[in-house]
């Protein structure tokens, strides 16, 4: 949270999706990195049924040391940087260059950063009041569903493979999902920055939610197929990663950065709550279909079909929420543009040659 908040404030708005993507990518890659370290140094020949061979104490001690060192470094190295003199100069240049000369591209970028950073699309809202904001509620439940569905699959890859006697591929598929998630965060952030003036970030979010929903329907019928499991690991991991890149970027643009830490905390709580609910449903259905004599393991597609039916329906619901949110954001932008045009026209009538820019 601290890294994300500092990064958002230290980089210009036109790069926000990209820098959020890179920060989130490191967060997503950490699962694959620690999994690889565990597999290489702490397994000690452990297979199913030989749990005592693994060095869990050593692994958790290493995690504790790494976390402590990372937090200490953050305490001393994380800080907000003052604006570059060049950015300040170019903003001022734009403000006084109304005599007919066209500002340079960099000047326009700097001016655009200042304008939008000072005026959140839906208003600078945060804390508890944001919970009653309808637009935030749309994002809240989109994150609840998208994050919950994605994490539930990612947390149970090993269980699913065991149900289809594919335990030997556990390492590969368990690593593939966080890698796909990591790469998707960078790609989604960069692409959304490049297309933000043509395609809203919410539309890109809609694309990934649609892929997430499609894979839930595919899993209802073909989960036992190895190619389907590979596709699931890639698409669901990438969809989850994209949601975690686009959502904080949208939160900062829609509601400003002043209360970003608090607002993004609510979104993380939403994802965590969704994960707990989906996980409990997953476990209940899984245990219901365990046959006598199979111990604690459920075998076959029947163990998961109803779970994926539920996640498919809720994923479609998240798509509907996103479509409505896209329309509401577009309407808000049009209202702001209309007000800005009115102010600019009034300034021009009064003899001011530098009308307020559009948002």
Secondary structure as UniProt FT lines:
FT   HELIX           2..10
FT   HELIX           13..15
FT   HELIX           16..41
FT   TURN            44..45
FT   TURN            48..49
FT   HELIX           51..53
FT   HELIX           56..77
FT   HELIX           85..96
FT   HELIX           105..117
FT   TURN            121..122
FT   TURN            127..128
FT   HELIX           129..132
FT   HELIX           134..155
FT   HELIX           157..163
FT   TURN            164..165
FT   HELIX           167..169
FT   HELIX           170..195
FT   TURN            196..198
FT   HELIX           201..222
FT   TURN            223..224
FT   HELIX           226..255
FT   TURN            258..259
FT   HELIX           260..288
FT   TURN            292..293
FT   TURN            295..296
FT   HELIX           301..303
FT   HELIX           305..349
FT   TURN            350..351
//
